Amino acid sequence: MTIPPSLQSVLWSSNINMLDLEKDKIYIIHQILAYGDVADIKWLLTAYPKNTIDHVFTTTPYKDYRKSRFHFVKNMIVGSTHQTLSDSFYVKNTPRNI
């Protein structure tokens, strides 16, 4: 599967022709979840199994989400089994609890 050209604007810090779906999956998944539109998220769900998306989201926090987007992804895409995820590890401009 190749990354469609329409995703270049979401994956702006890399050339999509140079991205590897397996090696770069953390970047690809988080960028699309944080910045993609509905069509981009639909593509993501066809490119990766849902358990891979859930695993990447829950085990490799990416502090670049807006608060509303983080809650949307956590509640609607990842699901209710991960309700304890803290926005301090995902939402930009939120102090991280140390």
C-alpha positions as CSV (number, residue, x, y, z in Angstrom):
1,M,0.0,0.0,0.0
2,T,1.3,3.5,-0.8
3,I,0.6,6.7,0.9
4,P,-1.8,8.9,-1.2
5,P,-0.5,12.3,-2.3
6,S,-3.4,13.9,-0.5
7,L,-1.7,13.1,2.8
8,Q,1.4,15.1,2.1
9,S,-0.2,18.1,3.8
10,V,-0.8,16.1,7.0
11,L,2.6,14.4,6.9
12,W,4.3,17.8,6.1
13,S,7.6,17.2,7.8
14,S,8.5,14.2,5.5
15,N,8.3,13.4,1.8
16,I,5.5,10.8,1.6
17,N,7.5,9.0,-1.1
18,M,10.3,8.4,1.4
19,L,8.1,7.1,4.2
20,D,7.9,3.4,5.0
21,L,4.5,2.3,6.4
22,E,6.1,0.0,8.9
23,K,9.3,1.9,10.0
24,D,7.4,5.2,10.2
25,K,4.1,4.0,11.6
26,I,4.4,6.0,14.8
27,Y,4.8,9.3,12.9
28,I,2.2,8.4,10.3
29,I,-0.4,7.3,12.8
30,H,0.0,10.2,15.2
31,Q,0.1,12.8,12.5
32,I,-3.0,11.6,10.9
33,L,-4.9,11.2,14.2
34,A,-3.8,14.7,15.3
35,Y,-4.2,16.6,12.0
36,G,-6.1,14.5,9.5
37,D,-9.7,14.9,8.3
38,V,-12.3,12.1,8.2
39,A,-11.0,10.8,4.8
40,D,-7.5,10.7,6.2
41,I,-8.6,8.7,9.2
42,K,-10.5,6.3,7.0
43,W,-7.4,5.7,5.0
44,L,-5.4,5.1,8.2
45,L,-7.9,2.5,9.3
46,T,-7.4,0.7,5.9
47,A,-3.6,1.0,6.1
48,Y,-3.2,-0.4,9.6
49,P,-5.1,-2.9,11.7
50,K,-7.1,-1.2,14.5
51,N,-5.1,-2.9,17.2
52,T,-1.9,-1.4,15.7
53,I,-3.4,2.1,15.8
54,D,-4.6,1.5,19.4
55,H,-1.2,0.2,20.4
56,V,0.8,3.1,18.9
57,F,-1.6,5.7,20.4
58,T,-1.5,4.2,23.9
59,T,2.1,3.2,24.2
60,T,3.9,6.0,22.4
61,P,2.4,9.3,23.5
62,Y,2.9,12.2,21.1
63,K,2.5,15.6,22.7
64,D,1.0,17.4,19.6
65,Y,-2.7,17.0,20.0
66,R,-5.2,19.7,20.6
67,K,-7.4,18.9,23.7
68,S,-10.6,18.3,21.7
69,R,-8.8,16.1,19.1
70,F,-7.1,14.0,21.8
71,H,-10.4,13.3,23.5
72,F,-12.0,12.5,20.2
73,V,-9.3,10.0,19.3
74,K,-9.2,8.5,22.8
75,N,-13.0,8.1,23.1
76,M,-14.1,7.4,19.5
77,I,-11.2,5.8,17.7
78,V,-9.1,4.0,20.4
79,G,-12.2,3.3,22.6
80,S,-13.3,3.2,26.2
81,T,-10.8,0.6,27.3
82,H,-8.1,3.3,27.7
83,Q,-10.0,6.0,29.6
84,T,-7.0,6.5,32.0
85,L,-4.8,8.0,29.3
86,S,-3.7,11.4,30.5
87,D,-3.9,14.4,28.3
88,S,-0.7,15.7,29.9
89,F,1.2,13.3,27.6
90,Y,-0.7,14.2,24.4
91,V,-2.1,17.7,24.5
92,K,0.3,20.5,23.5
93,N,0.6,23.4,25.9
94,T,-0.3,21.2,28.8
95,P,2.3,20.8,31.6
96,R,3.5,17.2,31.9
97,N,3.1,15.7,35.3
98,I,6.5,14.4,36.5
